[in-house]
Amino acid sequence: MRIAIDVMGGDHAPDTILAGALDAVDLLSPGDQLVLVGDGQVIHEDLSERGLTGDDRIEVVETTQVIEMGESPISALRSKPDSSLVRMAELGSKKAGDKRCDVVISAGNTGACVAAAQMAMRRLPGVHRPGVAVPVPTFFGPIVLCDVGANPEPRPTHLYQYAQMASVYAHRVMGVENPRVALMSIGGEEGKGNALTRETHKLMKADASLNYVGYVEGRDLFANKADVIATEGFTGNVVIKLAEGLAAGLFKTIAHEIFEIDPELAMKFEPIVKRIYAKHDYHEYGGAPLLGANGTCMICHGSSESRTVTAAVKAAIAYTQHQVNEGIVEALANAGSPEVTV
């Protein structure tokens, strides 16, 4: 397995991304290889410091350009063909031949990463639009939310496929036997929602292969009412970032209040709070797979730390080994997914 990593993508790139990538070397099986894409001088200096120069588990692809986090995705892709993100995506393409990578990972500009992956890697057979799926930690275990940013203006068939693809992911990677699938809306009643959710609801309800349980509201995200929740990219992105901020804020508030009441008690609770926080920390989950891409594409949080990147490598290996893409192609073919103009 060859794993390409965009060393220059992310708020803390390149040092933090590179550190996380090199920490993942020990996760590789015999014959696997990390392909580090980015500024050659920076990469080679770090390899030298770690004593990894000449290590056959590591290959370096040098680039001269960087797509910044705030750039317009399409404009950046066109104007920066030698950027680390573009070159990484190209390595995930079948056109790369013997140099092709099985996995691509980036913490860079999400829109640019999604667009680059679609242009270079293309889509799996039967997939209309790829979607970013994020494991969301809850008290009852992680659930899958899809999409969280790849497609802010989907059609009903796109949301329907997100449910199908995320269900395969939840089953194969997270071990959920028969994932309960729900659709995000503003109410649980049959007639609630806009035209998009109502039409998607009809498609999901008609598919006997889906364990569809109907609508869920935002507050149901953590209530053990579904294992997979489908939504459009705009809402999904807002929801996931709200959840991240809320979790961090709650833990800080709890720790502060306990310390104010009894500092000694706070010290006793510290290991427990840290253990709970770790279960709800997105850094522990690594990257979010771009479901529907013809290959394994993991998109990491822009604020990724080194441990996030290491976890993303681990998640990408699991995604590939569990043959999620093969399961998606099979599920779409068996469901007879409706044709749309894309």
C-alpha positions as CSV (number, residue, x, y, z in Angstrom):
1,M,0.0,0.0,0.0
2,R,1.3,3.5,-1.0
3,I,0.0,6.4,1.1
4,A,0.5,10.0,-0.2
5,I,0.4,12.8,2.3
6,D,0.1,16.5,1.4
7,V,2.8,17.9,3.8
8,M,2.0,21.5,3.0
9,G,-1.7,21.4,3.7
10,G,-3.2,22.6,7.1
11,D,-3.0,25.5,9.5
12,H,0.1,24.1,11.1
13,A,1.9,22.8,8.0
14,P,4.5,21.7,7.1
15,D,6.2,20.9,10.4
16,T,3.2,19.4,12.3
17,I,1.9,17.5,9.3
18,L,5.3,16.1,8.5
19,A,5.8,15.0,12.2
20,G,2.5,13.2,12.2
21,A,3.3,11.5,8.9
22,L,6.7,10.3,10.1
23,D,5.2,9.1,13.4
24,A,3.0,6.8,11.2
25,V,5.9,5.0,9.7
26,D,5.7,2.3,12.3
27,L,2.0,1.6,11.3
28,L,3.1,0.4,7.9
29,S,3.2,-3.2,7.0
30,P,6.1,-4.7,5.0
31,G,6.1,-3.4,1.5
32,D,4.0,-0.3,2.4
33,Q,5.3,3.2,1.6
34,L,4.7,6.8,2.7
35,V,4.9,9.3,-0.2
36,L,5.6,12.8,1.3
37,V,4.5,15.5,-1.1
38,G,5.7,19.1,-0.6
39,D,8.7,21.3,-0.1
40,G,11.7,19.0,-0.7
41,Q,14.2,21.0,1.4
42,V,11.9,20.9,4.5
43,I,11.1,17.2,4.1
44,H,14.7,16.1,3.5
45,E,15.9,18.1,6.5
46,D,13.3,16.5,8.8
47,L,14.2,13.0,7.4
48,S,17.8,13.7,8.2
49,E,17.1,14.8,11.7
50,R,15.1,11.7,12.4
51,G,17.7,9.4,10.8
52,L,15.3,8.3,8.1
53,T,17.2,9.5,5.0
54,G,17.3,6.6,2.5
55,D,14.6,4.7,4.3
56,D,12.8,2.6,1.6
57,R,9.5,3.0,3.4
58,I,9.5,6.7,2.5
59,E,9.4,8.4,-0.9
60,V,9.6,12.2,-1.5
61,V,7.7,14.0,-4.2
62,E,9.0,17.6,-4.4
63,T,6.6,20.5,-5.3
64,T,7.0,24.2,-5.6
65,Q,3.6,25.6,-4.9
66,V,1.1,25.6,-2.0
67,I,-2.7,26.1,-2.0
68,E,-3.5,28.3,1.0
69,M,-6.5,27.6,3.2
70,G,-8.5,30.7,2.1
71,E,-8.0,30.4,-1.6
72,S,-10.8,29.8,-4.1
73,P,-10.6,26.0,-4.7
74,I,-11.1,25.9,-8.5
75,S,-8.9,29.0,-9.2
76,A,-6.2,27.6,-7.0
77,L,-6.2,24.2,-8.7
78,R,-5.9,25.9,-12.1
79,S,-3.2,28.4,-11.1
80,K,-1.1,26.0,-9.0
81,P,-0.6,22.8,-10.9
82,D,2.6,22.0,-9.0
83,S,1.0,22.5,-5.6
84,S,1.4,19.7,-3.0
85,L,-2.4,19.1,-3.0
86,V,-2.7,18.8,-6.8
87,R,0.3,16.5,-7.1
88,M,-1.0,14.4,-4.2
89,A,-4.4,13.9,-5.9
90,E,-2.7,13.0,-9.2
91,L,-0.8,10.3,-7.4
92,G,-4.2,8.8,-6.4
93,S,-5.2,8.6,-10.1
94,K,-4.9,5.4,-12.1
95,K,-3.0,7.6,-14.7
96,A,-0.1,7.6,-12.3
97,G,0.6,4.0,-13.3
98,D,3.2,2.3,-11.3
99,K,3.6,5.4,-9.1
100,R,0.0,5.4,-8.1
101,C,-0.9,5.7,-4.5
102,D,-3.7,3.7,-2.9
103,V,-4.4,6.5,-0.3
104,V,-4.2,10.3,-0.4
105,I,-4.4,12.4,2.8
106,S,-4.6,16.2,3.2
107,A,-5.4,18.7,6.0
108,G,-5.4,21.5,3.4
109,N,-8.1,23.5,1.8
110,T,-11.2,21.2,1.9
111,G,-12.9,22.5,-1.2
112,A,-9.7,22.2,-3.2
113,C,-9.0,18.7,-1.9
114,V,-12.5,17.5,-2.8
115,A,-12.3,19.1,-6.3
116,A,-8.8,17.8,-6.9
117,A,-9.8,14.3,-5.9
118,Q,-12.8,14.3,-8.1
119,M,-10.8,15.6,-11.1
120,A,-7.8,13.2,-10.7
121,M,-9.3,10.1,-9.0
122,R,-12.8,10.4,-10.5
123,R,-15.8,8.7,-9.0
124,L,-16.6,5.1,-8.2
125,P,-19.0,3.4,-10.7
126,G,-22.6,4.5,-10.0
127,V,-21.6,7.5,-7.7
128,H,-23.1,10.8,-8.6
129,R,-21.3,13.1,-6.1
130,P,-18.8,12.1,-3.4
131,G,-19.5,13.2,0.1
132,V,-17.3,13.7,3.2
133,A,-18.2,11.3,6.0
134,V,-17.2,12.2,9.6
135,P,-17.4,9.8,12.6
136,V,-19.1,11.8,15.4
137,P,-18.4,10.6,18.9
138,T,-21.4,10.2,21.2
139,F,-22.1,8.6,24.6
140,F,-23.4,5.5,22.8
141,G,-20.5,5.2,20.4
142,P,-19.6,7.0,17.1
143,I,-22.1,7.7,14.4
144,V,-21.5,8.8,10.8
145,L,-22.5,12.2,9.5
146,C,-22.4,12.6,5.7
147,D,-21.9,15.1,4.0
148,V,-20.0,17.7,5.9
149,G,-18.7,20.0,3.2
150,A,-18.1,18.4,-0.2
151,N,-21.6,19.2,-1.7
152,P,-23.5,22.2,-0.1
153,E,-26.2,22.1,-2.8
154,P,-27.1,18.4,-3.4
155,R,-30.0,16.9,-5.2
156,P,-32.2,14.3,-3.5
157,T,-30.3,11.4,-5.3
158,H,-27.0,12.7,-3.8
159,L,-28.3,12.6,-0.3
160,Y,-29.8,9.2,-0.9
161,Q,-26.4,7.9,-2.0
162,Y,-24.7,9.5,1.0
163,A,-26.9,7.4,3.1
164,Q,-26.1,4.3,1.2
165,M,-22.3,4.9,1.2
166,A,-22.1,6.0,4.8
167,S,-24.1,2.9,5.8
168,V,-21.5,0.7,4.1
169,Y,-18.7,2.6,5.9
170,A,-20.5,2.3,9.3
171,H,-20.9,-1.5,8.7
172,R,-17.5,-2.3,7.4
173,V,-15.2,0.0,9.4
174,M,-17.2,0.7,12.6
175,G,-18.7,-2.8,12.9
176,V,-22.4,-1.8,13.0
177,E,-24.3,-4.8,11.9
178,N,-27.3,-3.1,10.4
179,P,-26.8,0.6,10.5
180,R,-29.9,2.7,11.3
181,V,-30.0,5.5,8.7
182,A,-31.7,8.8,9.2
183,L,-32.1,12.1,7.3
184,M,-31.4,15.4,9.0
185,S,-34.5,17.7,9.1
186,I,-36.2,20.4,11.2
187,G,-38.7,17.9,12.7
188,G,-39.5,14.2,12.9
189,E,-42.9,14.4,11.4
190,E,-43.6,13.1,7.9
191,G,-44.4,16.5,6.3
192,K,-41.5,18.4,7.8
193,G,-38.5,19.8,5.9
194,N,-37.9,21.5,2.6
195,A,-38.4,20.1,-0.9
196,L,-34.9,18.5,-0.8
197,T,-35.5,16.5,2.4
198,R,-39.0,15.5,1.4
199,E,-37.9,14.1,-1.9
200,T,-34.9,12.4,-0.3
201,H,-37.2,10.9,2.3
202,K,-39.2,9.3,-0.5
203,L,-36.2,7.7,-2.0
204,M,-34.8,6.3,1.3
205,K,-38.2,5.1,2.3
206,A,-38.6,3.1,-0.9
207,D,-35.2,1.4,-0.6
208,A,-35.7,-1.8,1.4
209,S,-31.9,-2.4,1.6
210,L,-31.6,0.7,3.8
211,N,-32.5,0.4,7.5
212,Y,-34.1,3.8,7.2
213,V,-35.7,5.2,10.4
214,G,-36.9,8.6,9.1
215,Y,-36.1,12.1,10.0
216,V,-34.0,13.2,13.0
217,E,-33.5,16.7,14.3
218,G,-30.2,18.3,15.3
219,R,-30.7,17.5,19.0
220,D,-31.0,13.8,18.0
221,L,-27.4,13.7,16.8
222,F,-26.2,12.4,20.3
223,A,-29.4,10.6,21.3
224,N,-28.8,7.1,19.9
225,K,-31.5,7.4,17.3
226,A,-29.4,6.6,14.3
227,D,-26.0,5.2,13.3
228,V,-25.8,7.2,10.0
229,I,-27.3,10.6,9.4
230,A,-27.4,12.1,5.8
231,T,-27.5,15.8,5.2
232,E,-26.2,18.4,2.7
233,G,-22.7,19.7,3.0
234,F,-23.6,23.2,4.3
235,T,-25.7,22.0,7.3
236,G,-23.3,19.1,7.9
237,N,-20.3,21.4,8.2
238,V,-22.1,23.8,10.5
239,V,-23.3,20.9,12.7
240,I,-19.9,19.2,13.0
241,K,-18.1,22.5,13.9
242,L,-20.8,23.4,16.4
243,A,-20.4,20.0,18.0
244,E,-16.6,20.4,18.2
245,G,-16.8,23.8,19.8
246,L,-19.6,22.8,22.2
247,A,-17.6,19.7,23.4
248,A,-14.5,21.7,24.0
249,G,-16.4,24.5,25.8
250,L,-18.3,22.1,28.0
251,F,-15.1,20.3,29.1
252,K,-13.4,23.6,29.9
253,T,-16.5,24.8,31.9
254,I,-16.7,21.5,33.9
255,A,-13.0,21.6,34.7
256,H,-13.1,25.2,35.8
257,E,-16.2,24.8,38.0
258,I,-14.7,21.7,39.8
259,F,-11.4,23.6,40.4
260,E,-13.3,26.6,41.7
261,I,-15.1,24.4,44.3
262,D,-12.3,22.1,45.3
263,P,-8.8,22.1,43.7
264,E,-8.0,18.8,45.2
265,L,-11.2,17.3,43.9
266,A,-10.3,18.7,40.5
267,M,-6.9,16.9,40.5
268,K,-8.7,13.6,41.3
269,F,-11.1,14.1,38.4
270,E,-8.5,15.2,35.9
271,P,-7.7,11.6,34.6
272,I,-11.4,10.9,34.2
273,V,-12.0,14.2,32.4
274,K,-9.0,13.5,30.1
275,R,-10.3,10.0,29.3
276,I,-13.8,11.2,28.4
277,Y,-12.4,14.1,26.4
278,A,-10.2,11.7,24.4
279,K,-13.3,9.8,23.3
280,H,-14.8,13.1,22.0
281,D,-11.7,14.5,20.5
282,Y,-11.7,14.7,16.7
283,H,-7.9,14.4,16.6
284,E,-8.3,10.8,17.8
285,Y,-10.3,10.0,14.7
286,G,-7.9,11.4,12.2
287,G,-9.3,12.0,8.7
288,A,-12.8,11.9,7.2
289,P,-13.1,9.7,4.1
290,L,-14.4,11.2,0.8
291,L,-17.0,8.5,0.1
292,G,-17.5,7.8,-3.6
293,A,-14.0,8.8,-4.7
294,N,-12.3,6.1,-6.9
295,G,-9.6,5.5,-4.3
296,T,-9.1,6.2,-0.6
297,C,-9.1,10.0,0.1
298,M,-8.9,11.1,3.7
299,I,-9.6,14.8,4.5
300,C,-8.2,16.0,7.8
301,H,-9.3,19.0,9.9
302,G,-7.5,22.2,9.0
303,S,-6.2,22.5,12.5
304,S,-4.8,19.0,12.6
305,E,-2.1,18.2,15.0
306,S,0.6,15.6,14.4
307,R,-1.4,13.0,16.2
308,T,-4.3,13.8,13.9
309,V,-2.3,12.9,10.8
310,T,-1.0,9.7,12.4
311,A,-4.5,8.7,13.2
312,A,-5.6,9.5,9.6
313,V,-3.0,7.1,8.3
314,K,-4.3,4.4,10.6
315,A,-7.9,5.2,9.6
316,A,-7.0,5.1,5.9
317,I,-5.4,1.7,6.2
318,A,-8.5,0.4,7.9
319,Y,-10.7,1.9,5.2
320,T,-8.7,0.2,2.5
321,Q,-8.4,-3.1,4.3
322,H,-12.1,-3.3,4.9
323,Q,-12.8,-2.8,1.2
324,V,-15.3,0.0,1.7
325,N,-15.2,1.2,-1.9
326,E,-16.0,-2.3,-3.1
327,G,-18.9,-2.4,-0.7
328,I,-20.2,1.0,-2.0
329,V,-20.1,-0.2,-5.6
330,E,-22.0,-3.3,-4.7
331,A,-24.5,-1.5,-2.6
332,L,-25.3,1.1,-5.3
333,A,-25.6,-1.6,-8.0
334,N,-27.9,-3.8,-5.9
335,A,-30.1,-0.8,-5.0
336,G,-30.5,0.2,-8.6
337,S,-29.7,3.9,-7.7
338,P,-31.8,6.2,-9.8
339,E,-30.1,8.0,-12.7
340,V,-29.7,11.7,-12.6
341,T,-28.1,14.3,-14.8
342,V,-24.8,15.4,-13.1
